[in-house]
């Protein structure tokens, strides 16, 4: 089942070029999972994550299993 995306998500994602959108989606997924795990809710500031992607954030290594 696909999750409905908020207007904030769409606005942040649409501020990116097509080549950056998959990177943004991956970062959102990882961040949302981490906040659910640590805080019990998946709050994400989409515009901040979009800014990180624009600043050059990229997954550079395989995640460490915890």
PyMOL Python script that loads the backbone (N, CA, C, O; Angstrom):
from pymol import cmd

cmd.read_pdbstr("""\
ATOM      1  N   UNK A   1       0.837  -1.185   0.000  1.00  0.00           N
ATOM      2  CA  UNK A   1       0.000   0.000   0.000  1.00  0.00           C
ATOM      3  C   UNK A   1       0.884   1.252   0.000  1.00  0.00           C
ATOM      4  O   UNK A   1       1.768   1.384   0.847  1.00  0.00           O
ATOM      5  N   UNK A   2       0.657   2.149  -0.924  1.00  0.00           N
ATOM      6  CA  UNK A   2       1.446   3.357  -1.025  1.00  0.00           C
ATOM      7  C   UNK A   2       0.931   4.410  -0.049  1.00  0.00           C
ATOM      8  O   UNK A   2      -0.274   4.629   0.070  1.00  0.00           O
ATOM      9  N   UNK A   3       1.849   5.045   0.635  1.00  0.00           N
ATOM     10  CA  UNK A   3       1.513   6.059   1.614  1.00  0.00           C
ATOM     11  C   UNK A   3       1.193   7.378   0.906  1.00  0.00           C
ATOM     12  O   UNK A   3       1.882   7.756  -0.041  1.00  0.00           O
ATOM     13  N   UNK A   4       0.156   8.076   1.361  1.00  0.00           N
ATOM     14  CA  UNK A   4      -0.194   9.379   0.795  1.00  0.00           C
ATOM     15  C   UNK A   4       0.876  10.385   1.210  1.00  0.00           C
ATOM     16  O   UNK A   4       1.250  10.461   2.381  1.00  0.00           O
ATOM     17  N   UNK A   5       1.359  11.147   0.249  1.00  0.00           N
ATOM     18  CA  UNK A   5       2.409  12.128   0.537  1.00  0.00           C
ATOM     19  C   UNK A   5       1.786  13.491   0.811  1.00  0.00           C
ATOM     20  O   UNK A   5       0.830  13.901   0.152  1.00  0.00           O
ATOM     21  N   UNK A   6       2.347  14.180   1.794  1.00  0.00           N
ATOM     22  CA  UNK A   6       1.828  15.487   2.187  1.00  0.00           C
ATOM     23  C   UNK A   6       2.222  16.563   1.173  1.00  0.00           C
ATOM     24  O   UNK A   6       3.081  16.354   0.316  1.00  0.00           O
ATOM     25  N   UNK A   7       1.580  17.695   1.296  1.00  0.00           N
ATOM     26  CA  UNK A   7       1.922  18.843   0.448  1.00  0.00           C
ATOM     27  C   UNK A   7       3.360  19.293   0.715  1.00  0.00           C
ATOM     28  O   UNK A   7       4.067  19.693  -0.210  1.00  0.00           O
ATOM     29  N   UNK A   8       3.789  19.228   1.972  1.00  0.00           N
ATOM     30  CA  UNK A   8       5.167  19.615   2.320  1.00  0.00           C
ATOM     31  C   UNK A   8       6.168  18.694   1.628  1.00  0.00           C
ATOM     32  O   UNK A   8       7.194  19.152   1.126  1.00  0.00           O
ATOM     33  N   UNK A   9       5.868  17.397   1.603  1.00  0.00           N
ATOM     34  CA  UNK A   9       6.722  16.433   0.914  1.00  0.00           C
ATOM     35  C   UNK A   9       6.802  16.776  -0.575  1.00  0.00           C
ATOM     36  O   UNK A   9       7.889  16.850  -1.147  1.00  0.00           O
ATOM     37  N   UNK A  10       5.642  16.983  -1.189  1.00  0.00           N
ATOM     38  CA  UNK A  10       5.601  17.284  -2.624  1.00  0.00           C
ATOM     39  C   UNK A  10       6.346  18.568  -2.945  1.00  0.00           C
ATOM     40  O   UNK A  10       7.079  18.635  -3.932  1.00  0.00           O
ATOM     41  N   UNK A  11       6.162  19.585  -2.116  1.00  0.00           N
ATOM     42  CA  UNK A  11       6.833  20.864  -2.338  1.00  0.00           C
ATOM     43  C   UNK A  11       8.351  20.707  -2.269  1.00  0.00           C
ATOM     44  O   UNK A  11       9.073  21.211  -3.129  1.00  0.00           O
ATOM     45  N   UNK A  12       8.829  20.005  -1.241  1.00  0.00           N
ATOM     46  CA  UNK A  12      10.273  19.803  -1.088  1.00  0.00           C
ATOM     47  C   UNK A  12      10.820  18.964  -2.239  1.00  0.00           C
ATOM     48  O   UNK A  12      11.853  19.303  -2.817  1.00  0.00           O
ATOM     49  N   UNK A  13      10.136  17.873  -2.575  1.00  0.00           N
ATOM     50  CA  UNK A  13      10.600  16.980  -3.642  1.00  0.00           C
ATOM     51  C   UNK A  13      10.612  17.698  -4.981  1.00  0.00           C
ATOM     52  O   UNK A  13      11.535  17.518  -5.775  1.00  0.00           O
ATOM     53  N   UNK A  14       9.595  18.510  -5.237  1.00  0.00           N
ATOM     54  CA  UNK A  14       9.516  19.230  -6.506  1.00  0.00           C
ATOM     55  C   UNK A  14      10.547  20.347  -6.626  1.00  0.00           C
ATOM     56  O   UNK A  14      10.752  20.881  -7.716  1.00  0.00           O
ATOM     57  N   UNK A  15      11.198  20.706  -5.522  1.00  0.00           N
ATOM     58  CA  UNK A  15      12.259  21.708  -5.580  1.00  0.00           C
ATOM     59  C   UNK A  15      13.567  21.113  -6.091  1.00  0.00           C
ATOM     60  O   UNK A  15      14.540  21.837  -6.304  1.00  0.00           O
ATOM     61  N   UNK A  16      13.592  19.789  -6.288  1.00  0.00           N
ATOM     62  CA  UNK A  16      14.797  19.084  -6.725  1.00  0.00           C
ATOM     63  C   UNK A  16      14.718  18.727  -8.205  1.00  0.00           C
ATOM     64  O   UNK A  16      13.634  18.595  -8.773  1.00  0.00           O
ATOM     65  N   UNK A  17      15.880  18.574  -8.808  1.00  0.00           N
ATOM     66  CA  UNK A  17      15.926  18.086 -10.185  1.00  0.00           C
ATOM     67  C   UNK A  17      15.532  16.614 -10.198  1.00  0.00           C
ATOM     68  O   UNK A  17      15.570  15.940  -9.168  1.00  0.00           O
ATOM     69  N   UNK A  18      15.158  16.129 -11.365  1.00  0.00           N
ATOM     70  CA  UNK A  18      14.740  14.727 -11.480  1.00  0.00           C
ATOM     71  C   UNK A  18      15.836  13.767 -11.030  1.00  0.00           C
ATOM     72  O   UNK A  18      15.536  12.710 -10.475  1.00  0.00           O
ATOM     73  N   UNK A  19      17.088  14.113 -11.257  1.00  0.00           N
ATOM     74  CA  UNK A  19      18.175  13.210 -10.866  1.00  0.00           C
ATOM     75  C   UNK A  19      18.377  13.156  -9.347  1.00  0.00           C
ATOM     76  O   UNK A  19      18.939  12.187  -8.836  1.00  0.00           O
ATOM     77  N   UNK A  20      17.926  14.182  -8.625  1.00  0.00           N
ATOM     78  CA  UNK A  20      18.071  14.199  -7.166  1.00  0.00           C
ATOM     79  C   UNK A  20      16.871  13.606  -6.437  1.00  0.00           C
ATOM     80  O   UNK A  20      16.976  13.269  -5.258  1.00  0.00           O
ATOM     81  N   UNK A  21      15.752  13.476  -7.105  1.00  0.00           N
ATOM     82  CA  UNK A  21      14.541  12.975  -6.442  1.00  0.00           C
ATOM     83  C   UNK A  21      14.696  11.575  -5.848  1.00  0.00           C
ATOM     84  O   UNK A  21      14.225  11.351  -4.733  1.00  0.00           O
ATOM     85  N   UNK A  22      15.335  10.617  -6.540  1.00  0.00           N
ATOM     86  CA  UNK A  22      15.513   9.296  -5.912  1.00  0.00           C
ATOM     87  C   UNK A  22      16.403   9.337  -4.671  1.00  0.00           C
ATOM     88  O   UNK A  22      16.201   8.566  -3.733  1.00  0.00           O
ATOM     89  N   UNK A  23      17.382  10.234  -4.668  1.00  0.00           N
ATOM     90  CA  UNK A  23      18.258  10.395  -3.504  1.00  0.00           C
ATOM     91  C   UNK A  23      17.445  10.940  -2.334  1.00  0.00           C
ATOM     92  O   UNK A  23      17.570  10.462  -1.206  1.00  0.00           O
ATOM     93  N   UNK A  24      16.617  11.936  -2.606  1.00  0.00           N
ATOM     94  CA  UNK A  24      15.720  12.495  -1.596  1.00  0.00           C
ATOM     95  C   UNK A  24      14.797  11.421  -1.030  1.00  0.00           C
ATOM     96  O   UNK A  24      14.638  11.308   0.185  1.00  0.00           O
ATOM     97  N   UNK A  25      14.188  10.634  -1.917  1.00  0.00           N
ATOM     98  CA  UNK A  25      13.272   9.579  -1.476  1.00  0.00           C
ATOM     99  C   UNK A  25      13.980   8.583  -0.559  1.00  0.00           C
ATOM    100  O   UNK A  25      13.416   8.141   0.442  1.00  0.00           O
ATOM    101  N   UNK A  26      15.212   8.235  -0.903  1.00  0.00           N
ATOM    102  CA  UNK A  26      15.984   7.306  -0.078  1.00  0.00           C
ATOM    103  C   UNK A  26      16.286   7.915   1.298  1.00  0.00           C
ATOM    104  O   UNK A  26      16.143   7.244   2.320  1.00  0.00           O
ATOM    105  N   UNK A  27      16.701   9.178   1.318  1.00  0.00           N
ATOM    106  CA  UNK A  27      16.999   9.842   2.582  1.00  0.00           C
ATOM    107  C   UNK A  27      15.745   9.954   3.443  1.00  0.00           C
ATOM    108  O   UNK A  27      15.803   9.713   4.649  1.00  0.00           O
ATOM    109  N   UNK A  28      14.627  10.312   2.851  1.00  0.00           N
ATOM    110  CA  UNK A  28      13.360  10.391   3.588  1.00  0.00           C
ATOM    111  C   UNK A  28      13.040   9.044   4.216  1.00  0.00           C
ATOM    112  O   UNK A  28      12.670   8.974   5.388  1.00  0.00           O
ATOM    113  N   UNK A  29      13.179   7.988   3.451  1.00  0.00           N
ATOM    114  CA  UNK A  29      12.871   6.641   3.943  1.00  0.00           C
ATOM    115  C   UNK A  29      13.745   6.269   5.134  1.00  0.00           C
ATOM    116  O   UNK A  29      13.244   5.775   6.144  1.00  0.00           O
ATOM    117  N   UNK A  30      15.037   6.501   5.020  1.00  0.00           N
ATOM    118  CA  UNK A  30      15.964   6.180   6.106  1.00  0.00           C
ATOM    119  C   UNK A  30      15.680   7.029   7.347  1.00  0.00           C
ATOM    120  O   UNK A  30      15.674   6.525   8.470  1.00  0.00           O
ATOM    121  N   UNK A  31      15.446   8.321   7.127  1.00  0.00           N
ATOM    122  CA  UNK A  31      15.209   9.230   8.246  1.00  0.00           C
ATOM    123  C   UNK A  31      13.900   8.899   8.951  1.00  0.00           C
ATOM    124  O   UNK A  31      13.835   8.891  10.180  1.00  0.00           O
ATOM    125  N   UNK A  32      12.862   8.626   8.170  1.00  0.00           N
ATOM    126  CA  UNK A  32      11.564   8.290   8.754  1.00  0.00           C
ATOM    127  C   UNK A  32      11.669   7.002   9.584  1.00  0.00           C
ATOM    128  O   UNK A  32      11.118   6.925  10.683  1.00  0.00           O
ATOM    129  N   UNK A  33      12.368   6.001   9.063  1.00  0.00           N
ATOM    130  CA  UNK A  33      12.561   4.751   9.798  1.00  0.00           C
ATOM    131  C   UNK A  33      13.295   5.006  11.118  1.00  0.00           C
ATOM    132  O   UNK A  33      12.901   4.485  12.161  1.00  0.00           O
ATOM    133  N   UNK A  34      14.353   5.803  11.067  1.00  0.00           N
ATOM    134  CA  UNK A  34      15.136   6.084  12.268  1.00  0.00           C
ATOM    135  C   UNK A  34      14.320   6.831  13.320  1.00  0.00           C
ATOM    136  O   UNK A  34      14.443   6.547  14.511  1.00  0.00           O
ATOM    137  N   UNK A  35      13.486   7.783  12.892  1.00  0.00           N
ATOM    138  CA  UNK A  35      12.676   8.512  13.873  1.00  0.00           C
ATOM    139  C   UNK A  35      11.577   7.628  14.451  1.00  0.00           C
ATOM    140  O   UNK A  35      11.226   7.756  15.624  1.00  0.00           O
ATOM    141  N   UNK A  36      11.035   6.735  13.633  1.00  0.00           N
ATOM    142  CA  UNK A  36      10.036   5.781  14.162  1.00  0.00           C
ATOM    143  C   UNK A  36      10.681   4.871  15.204  1.00  0.00           C
ATOM    144  O   UNK A  36      10.107   4.608  16.260  1.00  0.00           O
ATOM    145  N   UNK A  37      11.856   4.408  14.893  1.00  0.00           N
ATOM    146  CA  UNK A  37      12.560   3.485  15.788  1.00  0.00           C
ATOM    147  C   UNK A  37      12.962   4.161  17.097  1.00  0.00           C
ATOM    148  O   UNK A  37      12.837   3.567  18.167  1.00  0.00           O
ATOM    149  N   UNK A  38      13.435   5.375  17.017  1.00  0.00           N
ATOM    150  CA  UNK A  38      13.954   6.074  18.203  1.00  0.00           C
ATOM    151  C   UNK A  38      12.901   6.853  18.979  1.00  0.00           C
ATOM    152  O   UNK A  38      12.981   6.967  20.202  1.00  0.00           O
ATOM    153  N   UNK A  39      11.917   7.387  18.267  1.00  0.00           N
ATOM    154  CA  UNK A  39      10.968   8.298  18.912  1.00  0.00           C
ATOM    155  C   UNK A  39       9.510   7.851  18.812  1.00  0.00           C
ATOM    156  O   UNK A  39       8.628   8.483  19.393  1.00  0.00           O
ATOM    157  N   UNK A  40       9.257   6.778  18.089  1.00  0.00           N
ATOM    158  CA  UNK A  40       7.898   6.266  17.991  1.00  0.00           C
ATOM    159  C   UNK A  40       7.007   6.991  17.005  1.00  0.00           C
ATOM    160  O   UNK A  40       5.816   6.697  16.903  1.00  0.00           O
ATOM    161  N   UNK A  41       7.578   7.936  16.280  1.00  0.00           N
ATOM    162  CA  UNK A  41       6.819   8.610  15.228  1.00  0.00           C
ATOM    163  C   UNK A  41       7.767   9.033  14.127  1.00  0.00           C
ATOM    164  O   UNK A  41       8.937   9.329  14.371  1.00  0.00           O
ATOM    165  N   UNK A  42       7.247   9.057  12.914  1.00  0.00           N
ATOM    166  CA  UNK A  42       8.088   9.296  11.751  1.00  0.00           C
ATOM    167  C   UNK A  42       8.126  10.721  11.270  1.00  0.00           C
ATOM    168  O   UNK A  42       7.978  10.965  10.073  1.00  0.00           O
ATOM    169  N   UNK A  43       8.319  11.672  12.163  1.00  0.00           N
ATOM    170  CA  UNK A  43       8.369  13.074  11.752  1.00  0.00           C
ATOM    171  C   UNK A  43       9.569  13.334  10.845  1.00  0.00           C
ATOM    172  O   UNK A  43      10.688  12.913  11.137  1.00  0.00           O
ATOM    173  N   UNK A  44       9.317  14.025   9.753  1.00  0.00           N
ATOM    174  CA  UNK A  44      10.377  14.386   8.811  1.00  0.00           C
ATOM    175  C   UNK A  44      10.183  15.836   8.395  1.00  0.00           C
ATOM    176  O   UNK A  44       9.082  16.243   8.026  1.00  0.00           O
ATOM    177  N   UNK A  45      11.256  16.611   8.456  1.00  0.00           N
ATOM    178  CA  UNK A  45      11.235  17.955   7.888  1.00  0.00           C
ATOM    179  C   UNK A  45      11.725  17.818   6.449  1.00  0.00           C
ATOM    180  O   UNK A  45      12.927  17.832   6.187  1.00  0.00           O
ATOM    181  N   UNK A  46      10.785  17.687   5.531  1.00  0.00           N
ATOM    182  CA  UNK A  46      11.124  17.413   4.140  1.00  0.00           C
ATOM    183  C   UNK A  46      11.984  18.498   3.526  1.00  0.00           C
ATOM    184  O   UNK A  46      12.899  18.195   2.760  1.00  0.00           O
ATOM    185  N   UNK A  47      11.714  19.755   3.841  1.00  0.00           N
ATOM    186  CA  UNK A  47      12.475  20.841   3.243  1.00  0.00           C
ATOM    187  C   UNK A  47      13.936  20.802   3.708  1.00  0.00           C
ATOM    188  O   UNK A  47      14.841  21.125   2.939  1.00  0.00           O
ATOM    189  N   UNK A  48      14.163  20.408   4.962  1.00  0.00           N
ATOM    190  CA  UNK A  48      15.539  20.275   5.458  1.00  0.00           C
ATOM    191  C   UNK A  48      16.243  19.133   4.729  1.00  0.00           C
ATOM    192  O   UNK A  48      17.401  19.272   4.338  1.00  0.00           O
ATOM    193  N   UNK A  49      15.559  18.015   4.544  1.00  0.00           N
ATOM    194  CA  UNK A  49      16.169  16.904   3.830  1.00  0.00           C
ATOM    195  C   UNK A  49      16.457  17.279   2.377  1.00  0.00           C
ATOM    196  O   UNK A  49      17.486  16.879   1.833  1.00  0.00           O
ATOM    197  N   UNK A  50      15.575  18.033   1.747  1.00  0.00           N
ATOM    198  CA  UNK A  50      15.825  18.500   0.379  1.00  0.00           C
ATOM    199  C   UNK A  50      17.059  19.403   0.343  1.00  0.00           C
ATOM    200  O   UNK A  50      17.861  19.321  -0.588  1.00  0.00           O
ATOM    201  N   UNK A  51      17.209  20.245   1.332  1.00  0.00           N
ATOM    202  CA  UNK A  51      18.388  21.109   1.404  1.00  0.00           C
ATOM    203  C   UNK A  51      19.669  20.293   1.569  1.00  0.00           C
ATOM    204  O   UNK A  51      20.695  20.632   0.980  1.00  0.00           O
ATOM    205  N   UNK A  52      19.621  19.223   2.364  1.00  0.00           N
ATOM    206  CA  UNK A  52      20.789  18.348   2.518  1.00  0.00           C
ATOM    207  C   UNK A  52      21.163  17.699   1.190  1.00  0.00           C
ATOM    208  O   UNK A  52      22.343  17.613   0.851  1.00  0.00           O
ATOM    209  N   UNK A  53      20.174  17.246   0.446  1.00  0.00           N
ATOM    210  CA  UNK A  53      20.435  16.631  -0.856  1.00  0.00           C
ATOM    211  C   UNK A  53      21.051  17.665  -1.799  1.00  0.00           C
ATOM    212  O   UNK A  53      22.011  17.366  -2.509  1.00  0.00           O
ATOM    213  N   UNK A  54      20.501  18.875  -1.806  1.00  0.00           N
ATOM    214  CA  UNK A  54      21.056  19.937  -2.648  1.00  0.00           C
ATOM    215  C   UNK A  54      22.491  20.283  -2.249  1.00  0.00           C
ATOM    216  O   UNK A  54      23.301  20.668  -3.093  1.00  0.00           O
ATOM    217  N   UNK A  55      22.799  20.144  -0.957  1.00  0.00           N
ATOM    218  CA  UNK A  55      24.139  20.448  -0.452  1.00  0.00           C
ATOM    219  C   UNK A  55      25.140  19.325  -0.726  1.00  0.00           C
ATOM    220  O   UNK A  55      26.333  19.470  -0.457  1.00  0.00           O
ATOM    221  N   UNK A  56      24.646  18.199  -1.264  1.00  0.00           N
ATOM    222  CA  UNK A  56      25.558  17.133  -1.645  1.00  0.00           C
ATOM    223  C   UNK A  56      25.420  15.839  -0.881  1.00  0.00           C
ATOM    224  O   UNK A  56      26.208  14.917  -1.094  1.00  0.00           O
ATOM    225  N   UNK A  57      24.431  15.739   0.016  1.00  0.00           N
ATOM    226  CA  UNK A  57      24.280  14.493   0.765  1.00  0.00           C
ATOM    227  C   UNK A  57      24.028  13.340  -0.189  1.00  0.00           C
ATOM    228  O   UNK A  57      23.176  13.409  -1.075  1.00  0.00           O
ATOM    229  N   UNK A  58      24.804  12.265   0.022  1.00  0.00           N
ATOM    230  CA  UNK A  58      24.617  11.016  -0.706  1.00  0.00           C
ATOM    231  C   UNK A  58      24.986   9.880   0.226  1.00  0.00           C
ATOM    232  O   UNK A  58      25.900  10.026   1.037  1.00  0.00           O
ATOM    233  N   UNK A  59      24.300   8.756   0.131  1.00  0.00           N
ATOM    234  CA  UNK A  59      24.677   7.560   0.872  1.00  0.00           C
ATOM    235  C   UNK A  59      25.990   7.071   0.281  1.00  0.00           C
ATOM    236  O   UNK A  59      26.049   6.755  -0.907  1.00  0.00           O
ATOM    237  N   UNK A  60      27.038   7.004   1.085  1.00  0.00           N
ATOM    238  CA  UNK A  60      28.364   6.675   0.564  1.00  0.00           C
ATOM    239  C   UNK A  60      28.877   5.316   1.011  1.00  0.00           C
ATOM    240  O   UNK A  60      29.948   4.885   0.583  1.00  0.00           O
ATOM    241  N   UNK A  61      28.132   4.646   1.858  1.00  0.00           N
ATOM    242  CA  UNK A  61      28.577   3.343   2.355  1.00  0.00           C
ATOM    243  C   UNK A  61      27.374   2.488   2.681  1.00  0.00           C
ATOM    244  O   UNK A  61      26.255   2.986   2.807  1.00  0.00           O
ATOM    245  N   UNK A  62      27.616   1.195   2.816  1.00  0.00           N
ATOM    246  CA  UNK A  62      26.568   0.284   3.246  1.00  0.00           C
ATOM    247  C   UNK A  62      26.253   0.573   4.708  1.00  0.00           C
ATOM    248  O   UNK A  62      27.173   0.791   5.497  1.00  0.00           O
ATOM    249  N   UNK A  63      24.976   0.580   5.089  1.00  0.00           N
ATOM    250  CA  UNK A  63      24.622   0.806   6.491  1.00  0.00           C
ATOM    251  C   UNK A  63      25.243  -0.255   7.410  1.00  0.00           C
ATOM    252  O   UNK A  63      25.362  -1.423   7.040  1.00  0.00           O
ATOM    253  N   UNK A  64      25.625   0.170   8.587  1.00  0.00           N
ATOM    254  CA  UNK A  64      26.161  -0.742   9.587  1.00  0.00           C
ATOM    255  C   UNK A  64      24.994  -1.402  10.280  1.00  0.00           C
ATOM    256  O   UNK A  64      24.091  -0.720  10.765  1.00  0.00           O
ATOM    257  N   UNK A  65      25.000  -2.728  10.335  1.00  0.00           N
ATOM    258  CA  UNK A  65      23.934  -3.473  11.010  1.00  0.00           C
ATOM    259  C   UNK A  65      24.061  -3.267  12.520  1.00  0.00           C
ATOM    260  O   UNK A  65      25.143  -3.398  13.092  1.00  0.00           O
ATOM    261  N   UNK A  66      22.934  -2.942  13.148  1.00  0.00           N
ATOM    262  CA  UNK A  66      22.954  -2.707  14.600  1.00  0.00           C
ATOM    263  C   UNK A  66      22.225  -3.783  15.310  1.00  0.00           C
ATOM    264  O   UNK A  66      22.133  -3.761  16.537  1.00  0.00           O
TER     265      UNK A  66
END
""", "prot")
cmd.dss("prot")
cmd.show_as("cartoon", "prot")
cmd.util.cbc("prot")
cmd.orient("prot")
